[in-house]
Amino acid sequence: MLIFSMKEIAFLVLFFLLTSIFSIYLGILTKNAIERGEIEPVFQNPYDYKNSFYMFALILLGTVMMIFFIKVRFELIKLLENLALFLLISTTFSYFFPTLPSFLLALFFVIFSELKPSFLLKNLCLFLSIPSASAIIGASLDYRVILLFFLILVFYDIISVFLTKHMVYLAENLLSKPSALISVFPSGKIRKVRFLGGKKKVKIIALGAGDYFMPASFSVSLLPLGIKYSLSTLFLNTMTLFFLFYFIHKREISRPLPAIPFLLVSSILGFLISFYLQS
């Protein structure tokens, strides 16, 4: 997560809110389809905690591949990104359209975003891809398994940003060109951000795709308990993101910070508050 100004913060937080709401909506559709036997969950045993470590292993593999591609040929990252976008966006459209139109629409968005690359188009691609991923994972796993995965990512996020700093390295390279792996909003304020190669002047505010996916997946996983639980965590996560960026803006913090630890805390608080509201 990086950079900031009040108007841009409002845009990013609104984008986070809409993406999360869309994820919960698709999560409801996915949950109902699984219950009717129309589709199979991704994981056969939703209560198996080993699934958390399996997903984390996939993230590690993806991270290693991206770092390798950056060093060898950056275009390979775009190939991997666009393949994932095509699959996820077509899945999102498949909730509303038949298979062929869904594929064609997804292909159009992916190709157009590469022919006319811009942060706006890549943000749109992120908006169309994250909800289906969050809906499928969240509806396929018990909320406690998702919570464990969330916790694992907190430690990984802290280590990758402050110790190994490879996440800072990835962000620095991904921000060089529009990418759906990071949502970027132009800012009117110039900031000096401390990357591995030194401080750089930037005029953006940004949030990684994982910072949308993880809290949205947890909100979806709470649907079996009731929509109130999902909406409560959604509200707390949105407010936390706003205050986090506001704090960074006021303190003029130049170091990139991980958002996942803050979003885990707000997700748990939202979950606990839901029990209080029930009583």
Buried (B, 14 or more C-beta within 10 A) or exposed (E): BBBBBEEBBEBBBEBBBEBBBBBBBBBBBBBEBBEEEEBEBBBEEBEBBEBBEEBBEEBEEEBEEBBEBBEEEBEBBBEBBBEBBBBBBBBBBBBEBEEEEBBEBBBEBBEEBBEEBEBBBBBBBBBBBBBBBBBBBBBBBBBEBBBBBBBBBBEBBBBBBBEEBBBBBBBBBBBEEBBBBBBBBEBEBEBEBEBEEEEEEBEBBBBBBBBBBBBBBBBBBBBBBEBBBBBBBBBBBBBBBBBBBBEBBEEEBBEBBBBBBBBBBBBBBBBBBBEEEEE
